[in-house]
Amino acid sequence: MAPVISFYGTLVAAALFVGDALAKARLPPKPNDLSTPVQERIAVNGPNAVSIAWNTYKQLDKACVKYGTLSGSLKLEACTNRSITYPTSRTWSHTVTLTDLNPATVYYYKIESANSNVEQFMSPRVAGDKTPFAINAVIDLGVYGEDGFTIRGDHSKRDTIPSIQPSLNHTTIGRLAQTIDDYEFVIHPGDLGYADDWFLRPHNVLHGTDAFQAILENFYDQLAPIAGRKPYMVSPGNHEAVCNELPALNRGCPTGQKNFTDFMSRFGNGLMPTAFSSTSEDAAAKVNANKAAALAKPPFWFSFEYGMVHVVMIDTETDFADAPDAEGGEQGFKTGPFGARNQQLEFFEADLASIDRTITPWVIVAGHRPWYTTGDGGCKPCQKAFEGLMYKYGVDLGVFGHVHNSQRFYPAFNGTADKAGMNDPKAPMYIIAGGAGSIEGLSAVGKKGPLNAWAYDDAFSYATIRFLDTQNLQVDFYRSDSGKLLDSSKLFKSHKDRFVSQKP
């Protein structure tokens, strides 16, 4: 959410008063070997494929990953000759895709460098695998340390694999590390790092360009122990859009810090998938899946299948009528478009129409801005663009953030609760998982409406989504610092129809 604008003038005055000595962006030190991989991240990129991405502090002619099912025998290799960067960035991004993987199998990998370690991941479950599993929804997660926030208290060392820097212990990332074997991937639809809030620290005010980059580098270093081991699936939020959320200042953003540039560089370049070819025997499903794949625009909008779930990641910021961050939107950013006219919504409908519930019974849509929330607000243009299609095609769960707390809503459509409640509703259930923690802190819950089942704003938290079987899904919210279970709910869906197409 937007920072308090009135605070900016105070900070500028303070920075100018103390002088240039304090106004230095805290860029992380470069390694001695500039080919050392940093900011590692992986993603599901096909029914038998995983992509691995990382950054280096110099351009590479060839970037390679060795991998295999034995940690001491990495006989397979994947390489790329593409090394990309952008103005203002100090690093280059590289992505390779590992294909023909055995499903649900532990693989080991090593990014080729004199200073890299052997890491591991589990390859994706194939669509139709009915094995129970869990995923995490972590949204609105910011950098920690001097440019974000520092968690006081116990800084004892966390699980060494992955390792969390003890002096920079983020409760949510720390909890994700402690429970690393309890979930199979993470969805994070928007707001990663909060680099555009650089001006909230006085020492950054006179060096905004470097401060923006410093926050990004530090955040993705901090996230790497999670994102380099578990597929980390993202779509954009408002804090990825430009270098500064203040309209009067974002017009002066330097080249490279405009229009989601870092987000595209880091999560595009082949890291996020497009859309999977349909595994259904139905001819219409195959046609729709192929259409969706052609219209997908990762990392902005795309889909993937994993076991018994079909996940659609959407862009609530641009590329639909009155989109908040687009030309004429409420933010005044003038970002996008990233597709042709109506491309995202055409993708969305084709993708949802392609889903064969006998293969992937569960359908989740994840985006940044919610339309159901406690207090005031909610994204009305987002609701107008997406809600009707979500109802028509029987989406089971909508996952959103932007509001910095945790909330759960009863299944609803067009502002009205589904009469079936949690027992086989036609309308989607909705959650907000925006309380993971950032420099902007938590948002007060405010007034609860009749659709709201639960809300929490006392501490940082996140959601775990458990696919128990083909008809039962459980959503658990946890307090990040203690792991305390805050709320648990179960949704029953009969999934009796192979293809869903329903009218309100």
C-alpha positions in Angstrom: 0.0 0.0 0.0 1.1 3.6 -0.5 3.4 5.2 2.1 2.4 8.3 4.0 3.2 11.1 1.7 3.5 13.8 4.4 6.4 11.8 6.0 8.5 12.4 2.9 9.1 16.2 3.4 10.2 15.6 7.0 12.7 13.0 5.9 14.1 15.1 3.1 14.6 18.0 5.6 16.3 15.6 8.1 18.6 14.2 5.4 19.6 17.6 4.2 20.3 18.8 7.7 22.5 15.9 8.7 24.4 16.2 5.4 25.7 13.9 2.7 27.6 11.8 5.2 24.4 10.0 6.2 22.9 9.9 2.7 24.6 6.9 1.3 22.7 3.9 -0.1 23.7 0.7 1.7 24.6 -1.4 -1.3 25.8 -5.0 -0.4 29.5 -5.6 -1.0 30.4 -7.3 -4.2 32.1 -10.8 -3.9 35.7 -11.0 -4.8 34.8 -13.4 -7.6 32.2 -11.5 -9.6 30.9 -14.7 -11.2 29.6 -15.9 -7.7 25.9 -16.6 -8.0 23.6 -14.5 -5.8 19.8 -14.0 -5.5 19.0 -17.6 -6.6 15.4 -18.4 -7.5 13.6 -21.4 -9.1 10.2 -21.9 -10.7 8.0 -24.6 -12.0 8.3 -24.3 -15.8 6.5 -27.3 -17.3 5.0 -30.7 -16.4 8.6 -32.1 -16.0 10.6 -28.9 -15.9 12.1 -26.4 -13.4 13.9 -23.2 -14.3 16.8 -21.9 -12.2 17.7 -18.2 -12.2 20.5 -16.2 -10.5 22.4 -13.0 -10.7 26.1 -12.2 -10.9 28.0 -9.0 -10.6 29.5 -9.4 -14.1 28.2 -10.5 -17.5 28.8 -14.1 -18.3 29.4 -15.5 -21.8 28.0 -18.8 -20.7 26.1 -19.6 -17.6 25.5 -23.3 -16.6 23.9 -25.5 -14.0 24.9 -29.1 -13.3 22.3 -31.3 -11.8 21.3 -34.9 -11.0 19.5 -37.1 -8.4 22.7 -37.7 -6.5 24.4 -34.8 -4.7 27.8 -36.3 -5.5 27.2 -37.0 -9.1 25.8 -34.1 -11.0 26.1 -35.5 -14.6 23.4 -33.4 -16.4 24.0 -29.8 -17.5 21.9 -26.9 -18.8 23.4 -23.7 -20.0 22.4 -20.3 -21.4 24.3 -17.7 -23.4 21.9 -15.0 -22.4 23.1 -12.6 -19.7 20.7 -9.7 -19.2 20.8 -6.4 -17.2 19.3 -2.9 -17.4 20.5 0.6 -16.7 21.0 1.3 -13.0 21.4 -2.5 -12.2 24.8 -3.7 -10.9 24.0 -7.3 -11.7 23.2 -9.6 -14.7 20.4 -12.2 -14.6 20.7 -15.7 -16.0 18.0 -18.4 -16.4 18.3 -22.0 -17.4 15.6 -24.6 -17.7 16.1 -28.2 -16.6 13.8 -30.5 -18.6 12.8 -34.2 -18.7 12.8 -34.4 -14.9 11.3 -37.4 -13.1 8.2 -36.2 -11.3 8.2 -35.5 -7.5 11.8 -36.4 -7.2 14.6 -34.7 -5.2 17.2 -33.2 -7.5 20.5 -31.6 -6.6 22.0 -28.7 -8.6 25.1 -26.5 -8.6 25.4 -23.3 -10.5 28.8 -23.5 -12.1 31.2 -21.1 -10.3 34.2 -21.4 -8.1 32.0 -20.0 -5.3 28.8 -22.0 -5.4 27.2 -24.8 -3.3 25.2 -27.8 -4.1 21.5 -27.0 -3.5 18.3 -29.1 -3.9 14.7 -29.0 -5.1 11.9 -31.4 -5.6 10.7 -31.6 -9.2 7.0 -30.8 -9.9 4.2 -33.3 -9.4 2.5 -34.2 -12.7 -1.0 -32.9 -13.3 -3.4 -35.6 -12.0 -1.2 -36.7 -9.1 -3.7 -36.9 -6.2 -1.0 -37.0 -3.4 -1.9 -34.4 -0.7 0.5 -31.5 -0.4 0.7 -27.9 0.9 1.8 -24.6 -0.5 2.4 -21.2 1.1 0.9 -17.8 0.1 3.3 -15.0 1.1 2.5 -11.5 -0.1 3.7 -8.0 0.6 7.1 -9.1 1.9 9.8 -6.5 2.3 13.5 -6.2 2.9 14.7 -6.4 6.4 17.6 -4.7 8.1 18.4 -1.0 8.0 16.5 -0.2 4.8 13.4 -2.1 5.9 12.9 -3.3 9.5 14.9 -5.3 12.0 13.3 -8.0 14.2 14.4 -7.5 17.7 14.8 -10.4 20.1 16.2 -13.9 19.4 18.7 -13.7 16.6 20.0 -17.3 17.1 20.9 -19.1 13.9 18.1 -20.7 12.0 18.2 -24.0 10.1 21.5 -24.1 8.3 19.9 -25.4 5.2 18.7 -23.0 4.1 20.6 -20.5 6.2 19.1 -17.2 7.3 21.5 -14.4 8.2 21.1 -14.3 12.0 21.5 -10.5 12.3 18.9 -10.0 9.6 16.3 -12.4 10.9 12.9 -11.8 9.3 10.2 -13.7 11.1 8.3 -14.8 7.9 11.4 -15.9 6.0 12.7 -17.5 9.2 9.5 -19.4 9.6 9.6 -20.5 5.9 13.1 -21.8 6.6 12.1 -23.7 9.7 9.2 -25.4 7.9 11.1 -25.9 4.6 10.0 -29.5 4.3 6.3 -28.9 5.0 5.4 -27.1 1.8 6.2 -27.7 -1.9 6.1 -24.2 -3.5 5.3 -20.6 -2.7 2.9 -18.2 -4.5 3.8 -14.5 -4.1 1.5 -12.3 -6.2 3.1 -8.9 -5.8 5.1 -6.5 -3.6 8.6 -7.9 -3.3 11.2 -6.0 -1.4 9.6 -2.5 -1.4 12.5 -0.8 -3.2 10.3 2.1 -4.1 10.1 3.0 -0.4 13.8 3.9 -0.3 13.0 7.5 0.8 11.5 6.3 4.1 15.1 6.1 5.4 16.9 9.5 5.6 20.3 8.2 4.7 18.8 7.2 1.2 17.2 10.5 0.3 20.1 12.0 -1.7 21.0 8.7 -3.4 17.7 7.3 -4.6 18.9 5.5 -7.6 21.5 3.4 -5.7 19.1 3.1 -2.7 16.5 1.5 -4.9 19.0 -1.1 -6.2 20.5 -1.7 -2.8 17.1 -2.7 -1.4 16.5 -5.1 -4.3 19.9 -6.7 -4.0 19.6 -7.2 -0.3 16.0 -8.5 -0.4 16.7 -11.1 -3.0 19.8 -12.2 -1.2 17.7 -12.6 1.9 15.0 -14.5 0.0 17.4 -16.9 -1.8 17.5 -19.6 0.9 13.8 -20.1 0.3 13.4 -19.1 -3.4 16.5 -21.2 -4.4 15.1 -24.3 -2.9 11.3 -24.1 -3.4 9.6 -22.9 -6.6 8.8 -19.3 -6.0 5.9 -18.3 -8.3 5.2 -14.6 -8.6 3.1 -12.0 -10.4 3.4 -8.2 -10.0 2.2 -5.7 -7.4 2.2 -1.9 -7.2 5.6 -1.8 -5.5 7.3 -3.3 -8.6 5.9 -0.6 -10.9 8.2 2.4 -10.6 11.1 3.8 -8.5 8.7 5.9 -6.2 5.0 5.7 -5.4 4.7 9.5 -5.0 3.2 10.8 -8.2 5.1 14.1 -8.1 8.4 12.2 -8.0 8.0 9.0 -10.0 8.1 11.0 -13.3 11.8 11.5 -12.5 12.5 7.7 -12.2 15.8 6.9 -14.0 15.9 4.5 -16.9 15.8 1.0 -15.6 13.6 1.9 -12.6 10.4 2.4 -14.6 7.5 0.1 -15.8 8.3 -3.0 -13.8 11.8 -3.3 -15.3 13.5 -5.1 -12.5 10.5 -7.4 -12.1 10.7 -8.4 -15.8 14.5 -8.8 -15.7 14.4 -11.0 -12.6 11.3 -13.1 -13.2 10.9 -13.0 -17.0 13.7 -14.3 -19.3 12.1 -17.7 -19.3 11.8 -18.2 -15.5 8.0 -18.2 -15.1 6.0 -20.5 -17.4 3.5 -19.5 -20.0 0.7 -22.1 -19.7 0.8 -25.9 -19.9 -0.4 -27.9 -22.8 -3.6 -29.7 -21.7 -3.4 -33.2 -20.5 -7.1 -33.7 -21.1 -8.4 -35.9 -23.9 -11.1 -33.3 -24.6 -10.5 -31.5 -27.9 -12.0 -28.2 -26.8 -9.8 -28.2 -23.6 -6.7 -28.7 -25.8 -7.7 -25.8 -28.1 -8.4 -23.5 -25.1 -5.1 -24.5 -23.4 -3.1 -23.8 -26.6 -4.9 -20.4 -26.9 -4.1 -19.6 -23.3 -0.4 -20.5 -23.8 -0.2 -18.2 -26.8 -1.8 -15.3 -24.9 0.1 -15.7 -21.6 2.6 -13.0 -20.7 4.9 -14.2 -17.9 5.7 -13.0 -15.4 2.6 -10.8 -15.5 -0.1 -13.4 -16.3 0.4 -17.2 -16.7 -0.7 -20.5 -15.3 0.7 -23.8 -14.3 -0.4 -27.2 -13.1 0.9 -29.1 -10.1 -0.6 -32.3 -8.8 -4.3 -31.7 -8.3 -4.2 -27.9 -8.6 -4.3 -25.5 -11.5 -2.9 -22.1 -10.5 -3.5 -18.9 -12.5 -1.3 -15.9 -11.7 -2.8 -12.6 -12.8 -1.7 -8.9 -13.1 -4.1 -6.6 -11.2 -1.9 -3.6 -12.0 -2.2 -3.2 -15.8 -3.8 -4.5 -18.9 -7.5 -4.2 -18.2 -10.0 -1.3 -18.1 -9.1 1.3 -15.5 -6.2 -0.9 -14.2 -4.7 1.0 -11.2 -1.1 1.3 -12.4 -1.9 1.8 -16.1 -2.5 5.0 -18.1 -5.3 6.8 -16.5 -5.3 4.5 -13.4 -5.6 5.7 -9.8 -1.9 5.5 -9.1 -0.9 7.8 -12.0 2.0 5.6 -13.0 1.3 5.2 -16.7 2.8 1.7 -16.7 2.2 -1.1 -19.2 0.6 -2.3 -21.4 2.3 -5.7 -21.6 -0.1 -7.2 -24.1 -2.4 -6.4 -26.8 -5.9 -5.0 -26.1 -7.8 -7.4 -23.8 -5.0 -10.0 -24.0 -4.9 -10.7 -20.3 -8.6 -11.3 -20.0 -8.7 -13.4 -23.2 -5.9 -15.5 -21.7 -7.8 -15.7 -18.4 -11.0 -17.0 -20.0 -9.3 -19.4 -22.3 -7.2 -20.8 -19.5 -10.1 -21.3 -17.1 -12.2 -22.9 -19.8 -9.4 -25.4 -20.5 -9.3 -26.9 -17.0 -10.4 -30.6 -16.8 -11.5 -31.1 -13.2 -10.9 -34.9 -13.4 -7.2 -34.1 -13.7 -6.8 -30.9 -11.7 -9.9 -30.5 -9.5 -8.7 -27.5 -7.6 -8.4 -24.1 -9.2 -6.6 -21.1 -7.6 -6.4 -17.6 -8.9 -3.7 -15.4 -7.3 -3.3 -11.7 -7.8 -2.2 -8.6 -5.9 -5.1 -6.3 -5.3 -8.3 -7.7 -3.6 -11.9 -6.6 -4.1 -13.1 -8.1 -0.9 -11.4 -6.6 2.2 -12.3 -5.3 5.6 -12.3 -1.5 6.2 -12.6 0.7 3.2 -11.4 0.1 -0.4 -11.1 -2.9 -2.6 -10.2 -2.8 -6.2 -13.4 -2.2 -8.1 -11.8 -2.3 -11.6 -10.1 -5.6 -10.6 -13.5 -7.0 -9.5 -15.1 -5.9 -12.8 -12.4 -7.5 -14.8 -11.9 -10.8 -13.1 -14.7 -11.8 -10.7 -17.3 -12.8 -13.3 -15.0 -15.2 -15.1 -13.8 -16.6 -11.8 -17.5 -17.4 -10.9 -18.4 -18.7 -14.4 -15.6 -21.2 -14.4 -15.9 -22.3 -10.8 -12.6 -21.0 -9.3 -12.3 -22.5 -5.8 -10.0 -20.0 -4.1 -8.8 -16.4 -4.8 -5.5 -15.4 -3.1 -4.7 -11.7 -2.8 -2.6 -9.2 -0.8 -2.0 -5.4 -1.0 -3.7 -4.9 2.4 -1.1 -5.5 5.0 -2.8 -8.1 7.2 -4.4 -11.5 7.0 -8.1 -12.0 6.2 -10.5 -14.8 5.2 -13.8 -14.4 3.5 -16.8 -16.7 2.9 -17.3 -17.8 -0.7 -19.0 -14.8 -2.4 -19.9 -13.3 -5.7 -20.9 -9.8 -6.5 -20.8 -8.8 -2.8 -23.2 -11.6 -1.7 -22.2 -14.6 0.3 -22.8 -18.0 -1.4 -25.7 -19.7 0.5 -23.8 -23.0 0.6 -21.1 -21.4 2.7 -18.0 -23.7 2.8 -20.0 -26.8 1.8 -19.8 -27.0 -2.0 -20.3 -23.3 -3.0 -20.4 -22.2 -6.5 -18.6 -18.9 -5.7 -14.9 -18.7 -4.9 -13.6 -18.5 -1.3 -11.2 -15.5 -0.9 -8.2 -14.8 1.4 -5.8 -11.9 1.9 -2.3 -12.9 2.9 -0.7 -9.5 2.9 0.7 -9.5 6.4 4.1 -11.1 5.7 6.0 -7.9 6.8 7.4 -4.8 5.1 8.8 -1.4 6.0 5.2 0.0 5.8 4.1 -2.2 8.7 0.7 -3.8 9.2 -2.7 -2.3 8.3 -5.5 -2.1 10.9 -8.3 -4.6 10.2 -10.9 -1.9 10.4 -14.6 -2.5 10.1 -15.6 -6.1 9.3 -18.4 -6.8 6.9 -20.8 -9.8 6.7 -18.5 -11.6 4.2 -15.5 -11.5 6.5 -15.0 -14.7 8.4 -11.7 -13.8 10.1 -9.1 -11.0 10.2 -5.7 -10.5 12.0 -3.4 -7.5 12.3 -1.4 -8.1 15.5 1.8 -9.5 14.0 3.3 -10.7 10.7 1.6 -13.8 9.3 1.1 -15.9 6.2 -1.1 -18.6 4.8 -0.6 -22.3 4.1 -3.0 -23.9 1.6 -3.4 -27.7 2.0 -4.8 -29.9 -0.8 -6.1 -32.7 1.4 -7.8 -34.6 -1.4 -9.8 -33.9 -4.6 -12.7 -32.5 -2.5 -11.2 -31.0 0.6 -9.0 -28.0 0.9 -7.7 -26.4 4.1 -6.4 -22.9 4.6 -4.3 -22.2 7.7 -2.9 -18.9 8.8 0.2 -18.8 11.0 1.9 -16.1 13.1 5.3 -15.7 11.6 7.4 -15.2 14.7 6.1 -18.1 16.8 4.4 -20.4 14.2 1.2 -20.2 16.2 -1.9 -21.4 14.3 -4.2 -18.3 14.0 -7.0 -19.6 11.9 -8.0 -22.8 10.1 -10.8 -23.4 7.7 -11.9 -26.2 5.4 -13.6 -25.9 2.0 -15.5 -28.8 0.5 -16.1 -28.9 -3.2 -17.7 -31.9 -4.9 -16.1 -31.1 -8.3 -18.7 -33.2 -9.9 -18.5 -31.4 -13.3 -15.6 -32.2 -15.6 -15.7 -28.7 -17.1 -17.4 -25.9 -15.2 -19.5 -23.2 -16.9 -22.1 -21.7 -14.7 -24.3 -18.6 -14.6 -25.0 -16.5 -11.5 
